Every structure is written in structure tokens, then in C-alpha cells.
């Protein structure tokens, strides 16, 4: 007689069409979190997710008010207190579809072309949610889940999760688990299963330089009054040296260097300079000297200018000397950098480099520490074994250049590590027109999550 695992894997395969139909119903809800006109759709999606996990056996499934977009939680704890508990995270909100004219079909009607499913949210991340719930359904129908599962789905990840931290603080009892399974990180390629074990932190600021009390006529005052836009350019230019290193005092003091083993693992990603040139369309790459692109993105801190505004930027000419200039500046942080110390370093730089002819102010918009999950943790190893069994090749462990707020908060507030994975691909056009999901990879992902549960149990 086949084992429960073998039965569950067969169940997943036999129900692929049903899973696809379920995903298409999910995709049809335009749950755009940034647009107030879609608030009813957000509520509708939250209710849909509640009913989904309820149908899997989460008798306590409920929609929770957060002060922002609703959260959906529930649990299946029939495996008993001796079994591990996994928190399954996901977000049901999606990005806007603009510019809608660039879509080849209705963004909220799934369209299949060869092995690709096109729709907003197909990859990021409604498809990932259904991949996990399909595995839960399979186990439930083949002897029951061998682990305890808690579900946690939010509706505002695409707008920065502003209500996430207070919700986690006030709902520790329904979220506590041995670790979190977060399938929002994606894979390197269809034949390269991946697990992300490190995320960079974030420190995001708005820097404003103020000079005269008002915009001035550049002919009448230019040359006598210091131009805030020029000062801002000088300050930004000085934030990097010729080797691509950030010049803020003490910026690298706490940076944990990559080990030889980590560098070897990142090299397995096969994401070299040619890869990034193809992905970006840039004429050439530039980063901190002495590191490969994968090391620069995953294991080194950065300082980037995200936006600039000063003076007249409309069509034609207007000869003004602007009263103020503004820059949006973000820094990606690596272990063991501290966001509070980073702000102090930026302020120290500005105090020493800003001339007395202007004044400056600094507003903070986002802050979060980096996250590091040991590659040999029980969760990561159980998932690595599952990926290898399905793909027939050892998965790669990667460092992600971006930040995932929920992983940071779970680590900080609950001491909970995360298994960061997923079955989206770099060319899925997430956040762009014609977002898509590679179905063969998605189906494999369902089997991998199924094996993961049984590896733990």
C-alpha cells in the first residue's frame, strides 16, 4: 500500500486542473491595496482566503481588523503537540495594472499561453498561496497533515505592510510557530530550485536641503547665493568613493564578511555579469570593487538615490535658483548593521559636509534590520531535501538583495526563523504588465511543499 506521502503526491498530480481553476477564481478578484477604489475587492479577497483555509480544516479561520487592510488567520493543529508547527505566510493583495494598455489580455482573467498563465498576481503571490494550500489539501486527504499549520495572510504587502508590526505584536498567540514558510522569494530559474537564507535590511530617508526663503531669479542672484540643488548634488556625489564604497563614517564597521563557503554557494547561482546585463538592459555594471554581482547584491550594503526633486522641471525653460532640493535615499543593510546606527552615520556625514550657506533636514520613512536564517536550520534542510527530491538537483542557497518586512518582524518579535522560497521566476514580470506564472514549475512546487510537510513530520 502506498505511503501517505506517495498518496499525497498522487493527489496533487491528479488535482492540478482543480488547483488551476481555484487559482483563476482567486486571480479574478482585483485586490489592489494601493487604490482606495478597490477596498471592497480587498475585503472580498480576505473573505475568499478565509473560506479557502476553512475548507482545508482551519475551523478557527477568521478575518482580523488591523487598522489597515484585513489579515486572515487560522490553524490546523490535529498533528498534536509533539509535531512541529509551521506558520504559512502570504499576501493576497496585488500591484496596480497600469499601464493597462500594455497588457495582452484582461489582467484579472487568467490566460494560458503554452506553459504560462498570465494575470496580475499569478506569480506575486496568489499562485504561491495556492501552491501551498494545494499541498495542505493533499495531506489532509491522505491521512492528515503530519505537522501543525497556522495560516497568516495579509492584504497590504504591496504598500509596505504598515499595519503588520502592531498586528504581530498583539496576536502572538495565534501566530507562534517553530518557523515560517514564506513562498514569496522565488527561484533563480526553472531548473534551479532555490532557498533564500538572508535578506538585506532597509533604511530609507528623505533629505531636504534649504537655502533662500523662496525661488530666486538665477540671473539676479546666481553666483551670490549658494544653490541648494548644487549642494545636494555635491553631498550625494561624496557618498561613494572611486571604488564604489559608501563613505559614511563607520558604515562598514559592523558588516559581517562573507565566508569562503558562502561565496562558493553564491557562485553556484551562475548569476554573473552577463546575467545581470541581460536582466537590466544596462550598458555596464558598477558596484563595490572586489565582489561579484551576486555578492554585491546579496552580501554587501549599499546606498542608493531613489529620487531627486529641485527647482523647475517642466517643459521649456524657467531660470530659477531653487529655494530647496530633495533626495530620496535608501540603504540596504547586511548582518550585523543596525538601522539606528546607520542614521547616526548619515547625520554625521551631513553635519561635516554641508556648508553653512544652507540647512538640512532628514526624515525617516522606513527602517528594518537584515535577516539571516542558518542554512542548516531544520526548516531550511527539510525544504532543501524536498526540492532536491522533486527537481533531482541540489537546490542553491541565495541571499536576497531586497527586504521582506514580515521576515524581519517575525524574527525580531517572535524569534521565529523563516524558510524563504517560492516558485516564481525572475522573468515573471511581477509588478509589470503581462505578469505570468510558469505552470510546470508551479506544479513541481506543490509537490515540493507536500514533501516538506512530510519531511518535518
C-alpha positions as CSV (number, residue, x, y, z in Angstrom):
1,X,0.0,0.0,0.0
2,X,1.4,3.4,-0.9
3,X,2.6,5.6,2.0
4,X,0.7,8.7,3.0
5,X,3.4,10.8,1.2
6,X,3.0,8.8,-2.0
7,X,-0.7,9.1,-1.9
8,X,-0.5,12.9,-1.2
9,X,1.9,13.4,-4.2
10,X,-0.5,11.5,-6.4
11,X,-3.4,13.6,-5.1
12,X,-1.5,16.8,-6.0
13,X,-0.9,15.5,-9.6
14,X,-4.5,14.3,-10.1
15,X,-5.9,17.7,-8.9
16,X,-3.7,20.0,-10.9
17,X,-6.6,21.2,-13.1
18,X,-8.7,21.8,-10.0
19,X,-5.8,23.8,-8.4
20,X,-5.6,25.9,-11.6
21,X,-9.3,26.6,-11.6
22,X,-9.1,27.6,-8.0
23,X,-6.2,30.0,-8.8
24,X,-8.1,31.6,-11.6
25,X,-11.0,32.3,-9.2
26,X,-8.6,33.9,-6.9
27,X,-6.9,36.0,-9.7
28,X,-10.3,37.3,-10.7
29,X,-10.5,39.4,-7.6
30,X,-8.7,42.8,-8.3
31,X,-7.3,43.1,-4.8
32,X,-5.1,46.2,-5.4
33,X,-4.1,47.5,-2.0
34,X,-2.8,50.9,-3.0
35,X,-6.1,52.0,-4.7
36,X,-8.9,53.1,-2.4
37,X,-11.4,52.3,-5.1
38,X,-10.5,48.6,-4.7
39,X,-11.1,48.5,-0.9
40,X,-14.2,46.3,-1.4
41,X,-12.1,43.9,-3.5
42,X,-9.5,43.7,-0.7
43,X,-12.3,42.8,1.7
44,X,-13.7,40.3,-0.8
45,X,-10.3,38.7,-1.2
46,X,-9.8,38.4,2.5
47,X,-13.1,36.6,2.8
48,X,-12.2,34.3,-0.1
49,X,-9.0,33.3,1.6
50,X,-10.8,32.8,4.9
51,X,-13.2,30.4,3.2
52,X,-10.3,28.6,1.5
53,X,-8.4,27.8,4.6
54,X,-11.6,27.0,6.4
55,X,-12.3,24.4,3.7
56,X,-8.9,22.8,4.4
57,X,-9.8,22.2,8.1
58,X,-9.0,25.5,9.8
59,X,-12.1,25.7,12.0
60,X,-10.9,28.9,13.6
61,X,-10.4,30.7,10.3
62,X,-11.2,34.4,10.7
63,X,-10.7,37.8,9.1
64,X,-9.0,40.3,11.5
65,X,-9.1,44.0,11.5
66,X,-5.6,45.6,11.6
67,X,-6.2,49.3,11.2
68,X,-5.2,48.9,7.6
69,X,-6.1,46.0,5.3
70,X,-7.5,42.9,6.9
71,X,-5.5,39.9,7.9
72,X,-6.7,36.3,7.7
73,X,-5.6,33.7,10.2
74,X,-6.5,30.2,11.1
75,X,-4.9,26.9,12.2
76,X,-4.9,23.2,11.7
77,X,-3.3,21.6,14.8
78,X,-4.5,18.0,14.5
79,X,-0.9,16.6,14.3
80,X,-0.6,17.1,18.1
81,X,1.7,19.0,20.4
82,X,4.7,16.8,19.6
83,X,4.7,17.7,15.9
84,X,6.4,20.8,14.6
85,X,4.2,23.9,13.9
86,X,4.7,25.8,10.6
87,X,3.4,29.3,10.1
88,X,2.3,29.7,6.4
89,X,2.6,33.4,5.3
90,X,1.3,35.0,2.2
91,X,-0.2,38.3,0.9
92,X,-3.4,38.4,-1.1
93,X,-3.0,42.0,-2.3
94,X,-1.6,42.8,-5.8
95,X,0.1,45.7,-7.6
96,X,-1.9,48.0,-9.9
97,X,-2.1,47.0,-13.5
98,X,-1.0,50.4,-15.0
99,X,-0.3,50.9,-17.8
100,X,-3.2,48.7,-18.7
101,X,-2.7,49.3,-22.4
102,X,0.5,47.2,-22.4
103,X,-1.4,44.0,-21.3
104,X,-2.1,41.5,-24.0
105,X,-5.3,40.4,-22.2
106,X,-7.5,41.2,-19.2
107,X,-5.2,41.4,-16.2
108,X,-7.8,39.8,-13.9
109,X,-8.8,36.9,-16.2
110,X,-6.2,34.1,-16.4
111,X,-4.9,33.4,-19.9
112,X,-2.8,30.4,-20.7
113,X,-0.3,30.5,-23.5
114,X,1.8,27.4,-23.8
115,X,3.1,26.7,-20.2
116,X,2.4,30.3,-18.9
117,X,-0.5,31.6,-17.0
118,X,-0.9,35.4,-17.5
119,X,-2.7,37.6,-14.9
120,X,-2.0,40.1,-12.2
121,X,-1.0,38.2,-9.0
122,X,-0.3,34.9,-10.9
123,X,3.3,34.9,-9.7
124,X,3.2,37.6,-6.9
125,X,1.8,35.9,-5.0
126,X,-1.6,34.3,-5.3
127,X,-0.1,31.4,-7.3
128,X,2.3,30.8,-4.4
129,X,-0.5,30.7,-1.9
130,X,-2.5,28.2,-3.9
131,X,0.7,26.0,-4.3
132,X,0.9,25.8,-0.5
133,X,-2.8,25.2,0.1
134,X,-2.8,22.5,-2.6
135,X,-0.1,20.7,-0.6
136,X,-2.1,21.1,2.6
137,X,-5.3,19.8,0.9
138,X,-3.4,16.7,-0.4
139,X,-2.0,15.8,3.0
140,X,-5.4,16.4,4.6
141,X,-7.0,14.0,2.2
142,X,-4.3,11.3,2.6
143,X,-4.2,10.6,6.3
144,X,-4.0,14.2,7.6
145,X,-1.2,16.8,7.9
146,X,1.9,15.4,9.7
147,X,2.6,18.9,11.1
148,X,0.6,21.6,12.7
149,X,-0.1,24.6,10.4
150,X,-1.0,28.1,11.2
151,X,-2.0,30.5,8.4
152,X,-1.2,34.2,8.2
153,X,-2.2,36.2,5.2
154,X,-2.1,40.0,4.9
155,X,-3.5,42.4,2.4
156,X,-1.0,45.3,2.3
157,X,2.4,43.8,1.5
158,X,2.5,45.7,-1.8
159,X,2.2,49.0,0.1
160,X,4.9,48.3,2.7
161,X,2.8,46.4,5.3
162,X,2.2,49.4,7.6
163,X,-0.1,47.5,10.0
164,X,2.0,44.4,10.1
165,X,4.2,45.1,13.1
166,X,1.5,46.1,15.5
167,X,-0.7,43.1,14.4
168,X,2.1,40.6,15.0
169,X,2.8,42.2,18.4
170,X,-0.9,41.9,19.5
171,X,-1.5,38.4,18.1
172,X,1.5,36.4,19.2
173,X,-0.7,33.6,20.5
174,X,-2.2,32.8,17.1
175,X,1.0,33.2,15.1
176,X,3.6,31.4,17.2
177,X,5.3,28.5,15.4
178,X,8.6,26.8,15.1
179,X,9.3,28.7,11.9
180,X,7.5,30.4,9.0
181,X,7.2,29.1,5.5
182,X,7.2,32.2,3.2
183,X,6.9,31.3,-0.5
184,X,7.3,34.9,-1.7
185,X,11.1,34.7,-2.5
186,X,11.1,32.9,-5.9
187,X,13.6,30.7,-7.8
188,X,16.6,31.5,-9.9
189,X,15.5,29.5,-12.9
190,X,13.1,26.7,-13.7
191,X,15.8,24.1,-13.3
192,X,17.5,25.8,-10.3
193,X,15.4,25.4,-7.1
194,X,16.3,28.0,-4.6
195,X,16.1,28.9,-0.9
196,X,16.8,32.4,0.3
197,X,18.6,32.4,3.7
198,X,19.5,36.1,4.0
199,X,17.7,39.4,3.4
200,X,19.1,42.8,3.5
201,X,17.7,45.4,5.9
202,X,16.5,48.8,4.9
203,X,17.0,52.4,6.0
204,X,15.0,54.9,3.9
205,X,15.2,58.7,4.2
206,X,14.2,62.0,2.6
207,X,16.9,64.5,2.7
208,X,16.0,68.2,2.2
209,X,18.4,71.0,1.6
210,X,17.1,74.5,2.1
211,X,18.7,77.8,1.1
212,X,16.9,81.1,0.3
213,X,13.4,81.8,1.6
214,X,12.0,81.5,-2.0
215,X,12.9,80.5,-5.5
216,X,15.1,83.3,-6.9
217,X,15.8,84.7,-10.4
218,X,19.1,82.9,-11.3
219,X,20.3,86.0,-13.3
220,X,19.8,88.4,-10.4
221,X,21.1,86.2,-7.6
222,X,23.0,83.3,-9.2
223,X,26.7,83.4,-8.2
224,X,26.0,85.2,-4.9
225,X,23.5,82.7,-3.3
226,X,24.5,79.1,-2.9
227,X,22.2,76.8,-4.9
228,X,20.6,74.1,-2.8
229,X,20.4,71.8,-5.8
230,X,24.1,72.1,-6.3
231,X,24.8,71.4,-2.6
232,X,22.6,68.3,-2.8
233,X,24.5,67.0,-5.8
234,X,27.8,67.6,-4.1
235,X,26.6,65.8,-1.0
236,X,25.3,62.8,-2.9
237,X,28.4,62.6,-5.1
238,X,30.5,62.4,-2.0
239,X,28.6,59.5,-0.5
240,X,30.6,57.0,-2.6
241,X,34.3,56.8,-3.4
242,X,36.0,55.7,-6.6
243,X,35.9,52.1,-5.6
244,X,32.1,52.1,-5.2
245,X,32.3,52.1,-1.4
246,X,29.9,54.2,0.8
247,X,31.8,56.9,2.6
248,X,29.5,57.4,5.7
249,X,31.8,57.3,8.8
250,X,31.7,53.8,10.3
251,X,29.4,52.4,7.6
252,X,31.3,49.2,7.3
253,X,32.3,48.7,10.9
254,X,29.7,46.1,11.6
255,X,29.4,44.4,8.2
256,X,29.8,40.7,8.6
257,X,32.1,39.4,5.8
258,X,31.0,36.6,3.5
259,X,32.7,33.3,4.4
260,X,34.5,31.3,1.7
261,X,31.7,28.7,1.9
262,X,29.0,31.4,1.3
263,X,31.0,32.8,-1.6
264,X,31.2,29.3,-3.1
265,X,27.4,28.8,-2.6
266,X,26.6,32.2,-4.3
267,X,28.8,31.2,-7.2
268,X,26.5,28.2,-7.8
269,X,23.8,30.6,-8.7
270,X,25.5,31.2,-12.0
271,X,24.3,34.8,-12.0
272,X,27.4,36.5,-13.4
273,X,27.8,39.9,-15.1
274,X,26.3,38.7,-18.3
275,X,23.2,37.6,-16.4
276,X,22.6,41.0,-14.8
277,X,23.3,42.8,-18.1
278,X,20.6,40.8,-19.7
279,X,18.2,41.2,-16.9
280,X,18.7,45.0,-16.6
281,X,19.5,46.2,-20.1
282,X,22.2,48.4,-18.5
283,X,25.2,49.2,-20.8
284,X,27.6,48.1,-18.0
285,X,27.6,47.2,-14.3
286,X,29.2,49.1,-11.5
287,X,29.4,48.1,-7.8
288,X,31.8,47.8,-4.9
289,X,35.1,46.6,-6.2
290,X,36.4,43.2,-5.2
291,X,33.0,41.4,-5.2
292,X,30.9,39.6,-7.8
293,X,27.5,40.9,-8.7
294,X,25.8,38.2,-6.6
295,X,28.0,39.1,-3.7
296,X,27.3,42.8,-4.2
297,X,23.6,42.3,-4.2
298,X,23.2,39.6,-1.5
299,X,26.1,40.2,0.9
300,X,27.2,43.8,0.7
301,X,25.5,47.0,1.9
302,X,24.5,49.8,-0.5
303,X,23.4,53.4,-0.6
304,X,21.1,54.4,-3.5
305,X,19.4,57.6,-4.6
306,X,15.8,56.7,-5.4
307,X,14.6,60.1,-6.5
308,X,15.6,63.8,-6.9
309,X,13.5,67.0,-7.0
310,X,14.6,70.6,-7.3
311,X,13.6,73.8,-9.0
312,X,11.8,73.9,-12.3
313,X,11.3,70.5,-14.1
314,X,8.5,71.3,-16.5
315,X,8.6,71.7,-20.3
316,X,10.7,74.6,-21.6
317,X,12.9,76.9,-19.5
318,X,12.5,78.9,-16.3
319,X,15.6,80.5,-14.9
320,X,15.3,79.9,-11.2
321,X,17.6,79.3,-8.3
322,X,15.6,76.8,-6.2
323,X,14.9,77.5,-2.6
324,X,15.2,73.8,-1.7
325,X,16.2,70.5,-3.1
326,X,15.2,67.0,-2.1
327,X,16.5,63.5,-2.5
328,X,15.1,60.1,-1.5
329,X,17.9,57.9,-0.3
330,X,17.8,54.2,0.7
331,X,20.4,52.0,2.2
332,X,20.3,48.2,2.1
333,X,21.9,46.7,5.2
334,X,23.6,43.4,5.9
335,X,24.3,41.5,9.1
336,X,25.2,43.0,11.6
337,X,24.4,46.6,10.7
338,X,21.9,48.5,12.8
339,X,19.4,50.9,11.2
340,X,19.7,53.3,14.2
341,X,23.5,53.5,13.9
342,X,23.1,54.0,10.1
343,X,21.0,57.1,10.7
344,X,23.6,58.4,13.1
345,X,26.3,57.8,10.4
346,X,24.3,59.6,7.8
347,X,23.7,62.6,10.1
348,X,27.4,62.7,11.0
349,X,28.2,62.8,7.3
350,X,25.7,65.6,6.6
351,X,27.0,67.7,9.6
352,X,30.6,67.5,8.5
353,X,30.0,68.0,4.7
354,X,27.1,70.5,4.5
355,X,28.2,74.1,4.0
356,X,26.9,76.9,6.3
357,X,25.2,78.5,3.3
358,X,22.2,76.1,3.6
359,X,20.4,74.0,6.1
360,X,19.4,70.4,6.0
361,X,16.7,68.1,7.5
362,X,16.3,64.3,7.4
363,X,13.0,62.4,7.6
364,X,12.9,58.6,8.0
365,X,10.3,56.6,6.1
366,X,11.3,53.0,6.6
367,X,13.7,51.1,8.8
368,X,14.4,47.4,9.4
369,X,17.3,45.2,10.2
370,X,18.7,42.4,8.0
371,X,17.6,38.8,8.4
372,X,19.8,35.8,8.4
373,X,18.4,32.2,8.6
374,X,21.0,29.5,9.1
375,X,21.2,27.2,6.0
376,X,21.4,24.2,8.3
377,X,18.2,25.0,10.2
378,X,15.6,22.3,10.4
379,X,13.2,24.2,8.2
380,X,15.8,25.0,5.5
381,X,17.1,21.5,5.4
382,X,13.7,19.9,5.2
383,X,12.8,22.2,2.3
384,X,16.1,21.6,0.6
385,X,15.6,17.9,0.8
386,X,12.1,18.3,-0.7
387,X,13.3,20.5,-3.5
388,X,16.1,18.0,-4.4
389,X,13.7,15.1,-4.4
390,X,11.3,16.9,-6.8
391,X,13.9,18.6,-9.1
392,X,16.5,15.9,-9.0
393,X,19.2,18.5,-8.3
394,X,20.6,20.1,-5.1
395,X,19.0,23.5,-4.5
396,X,21.0,26.7,-4.3
397,X,21.0,28.9,-1.2
398,X,20.9,32.5,-2.2
399,X,21.0,35.9,-0.4
400,X,18.2,38.3,-1.5
401,X,19.1,41.9,-2.1
402,X,15.7,43.2,-1.0
403,X,13.8,43.3,2.3
404,X,10.8,41.3,3.4
405,X,9.1,43.1,6.3
406,X,7.3,40.0,7.7
407,X,10.5,38.0,8.0
408,X,12.1,40.9,9.9
409,X,9.1,41.3,12.3
410,X,8.8,37.5,12.9
411,X,12.4,37.3,13.7
412,X,12.5,40.4,15.9
413,X,9.2,40.0,17.8
414,X,8.7,36.2,17.9
415,X,12.2,34.9,17.5
416,X,10.9,32.9,14.5
417,X,13.1,32.0,11.6
418,X,11.7,31.8,8.1
419,X,12.1,29.4,5.2
420,X,12.1,31.8,2.2
421,X,11.4,30.2,-1.1
422,X,8.7,30.1,-3.8
423,X,8.1,29.1,-7.4
424,X,8.1,32.5,-9.2
425,X,10.8,33.2,-11.7
426,X,12.9,36.3,-12.5
427,X,11.2,36.8,-15.8
428,X,7.6,36.5,-14.5
429,X,7.1,40.3,-15.0
430,X,5.9,40.7,-11.4
431,X,4.7,44.3,-10.9
432,X,4.7,44.8,-14.7
433,X,2.2,44.3,-17.5
434,X,1.7,40.7,-18.5
435,X,2.7,39.2,-15.2
436,X,2.9,35.4,-15.6
437,X,3.4,32.1,-13.8
438,X,5.4,29.1,-15.3
439,X,2.9,26.3,-14.7
440,X,5.4,23.3,-14.8
441,X,7.4,25.0,-12.1
442,X,4.3,25.7,-10.1
443,X,3.1,22.1,-10.2
444,X,6.5,21.0,-9.1
445,X,6.3,23.5,-6.3
446,X,3.1,21.9,-5.0
447,X,4.9,18.5,-4.7
448,X,7.9,20.1,-3.0
449,X,5.7,21.7,-0.3
450,X,4.0,18.4,0.2
451,X,7.3,16.6,0.7
452,X,8.4,19.4,3.0
453,X,5.5,18.8,5.4
454,X,6.2,15.0,5.4
455,X,10.0,15.6,5.9
456,X,9.2,17.6,9.0
457,X,6.5,15.2,10.3
